[in-house]
């Protein structure tokens, strides 16, 4: 007979307990990654040190982390909004692409507009495009009972191909020597940097939007309805909450936030639209949202952490010739260990008492 | 009398959850071939004790002795292996699977299932104990009563020697309950030991050989049923004071029609027609699974009827549910408190807001502080425990959860109330409170009371309707003694 037994928790796991579980999950995923490295002939400890130093060891590295964390944060925020209603939006990647497309359309169509008009217009177009891209699977789900996981996932591929079509075709810069990219945006279409850093004002966008999402769930009636509907669909119908409309709302909001990330990335980071902006932030966002248990503030921390992982793995590639796929392996391991750690929020192990 | 064999003994079992002492030095013994009834109010610790016996929970202290051998159950599987089976209040069935598949679920030997044999065996077993359930039926399509039979079949199939029934009659009609009792006696006759948890004193008196009363986690009385003089004495023992089992119901003047059902024939219903007026309670009785569920779900907006079949507060169904207001309207107290009336993962405050949020809204903002004040007062008034708005719904016992739902729904000052098994799982004192609430609410509302407890229907209703196979067989005033006498036959489709 084993000495440990599983018992259901009588009290929900507190904040401290949750943090412990998360830390343990992260440690376990790093240990797993270490095993993979050791198998490949790389010393896990030196790799860890290169990873950490590369990610957080210098001012340049830290700024790079923050830069990458901004789009991840916005996408994860969007994903979290949909996840609150238990709508599994895996389509942040595609909504991100549509956001970038929407913003680019505004930037290329009205290059002469002043900054104060053009940037809001780009943001609005990005949100509209991303939001509509999110609305489609929502409508299909509620009207035709399709599975939103599959539809959102498939639409990612369509979105990326649409982006490719635009930059290889109609929007291609005639002076780009055949490279697939749009012309550079006008200065008015570029989100500037904060002071003397390389970090752009997208950071402030993230903070404001994060605050709005938090306030939405904390203080508004619609936010409450989403929480209730996410906990129990039948109870939502019982209470007369407009469940269909809630699904549409969260998917539009989710897509709009990912779209905003696309806008920031195109405008601030590359100053144009090009395929290289699609580096999987939308998928990382899913890991981030789960890691943070959908809480806006925690999403910020988790986004920074996973951005750091991306930056660190780049160094790992250069210094120790570890393949780029390694970053994906760690990301996947983190998601799995965190999901497994969810077990401890409802159950606990207790030591068996000898009678 | 032959010396009794103690099949099972509980010795000084204690169990606490945090600060709450659910069981405190409980000692009980069960003999083979006898039916032991366990009585107690909500939160008296019955469910905890039975969960310990069934291996769901482990006691902090004390011993379980089966056939003179000490046992330590670490899982329900082990308890079932030892021959202890439980029919839970909330059924543990796989809805998407057939009756036979559910019964055979968890069976160890053999890799292949032979459908024909399976069905035959179950049909035989069911027949042997006077149960009528189709082995091929999908469990999700069954009524509560039929689901319970599947649970019992599961235990019989596993040849459990000790069967525990947690408020088994709560979902049954009197006729079904009689069937169940016959089954229980048959099983006891074969030397099985039966533990029967109930709030219904008459039932306990009629079926039990031994009676044990729990109060605040302790055994306050244990005696053979023959030693009990009256149900009143038993009730007093249970709640610690005299209770009135009768309520005073004065007929009220009938006012406007609040609900009109005309020729409703959707979802297996057969031309159901009736009117409900403000000032009256219409008690709907019948064997579970005869269309009550479909009728209630249609009235309450969960199923859409054809046009003009259902009118609520003067509006057609579609109009009514297009933009329902939150107060002075329809309040639905469903039978399924956990799955339908509450969000188990949300706090009590959020659950209070579930149907009342519109009343605490200014612009887009939800006034949680205001709602919390109100909810706190209601918790006190309804004596909901734990009295903590931050507690999550899953932490509440069934009775307390029901009180929470009732507090919330009555707060909305409804004009039409649909109450489905409103006192199921409640102790006598709480049930009495609910009855009084319903009678008071009658002043402002018309009430449709769907209940499996005929005594409850008789005590509260001004009119009684009987459902059988989706039809409203008859509808009559409660003082029509001839008709009242015919209710059992009507429920069986004989009259």
Interface residues (C-beta under 8 A of the other chain):
Chain A: X1 X5 X7 X10 X11 X12 X219 X220 X221 X222 X223 X224 X225 X227 X228 X231 X232 X234 X235 X237 X238 X239 X240 X352 X353 X355
Chain B: X17 X18 X57 X58 X60 X63 X70 X72 X74 X300 X301 X302 X321 X324 X332 X334 X339 X340 X341 X342 X343 X344 X345 X346 X350 X353 X354 X355 X357 X358 X361 X364 X365 X366 X368 X392 X395
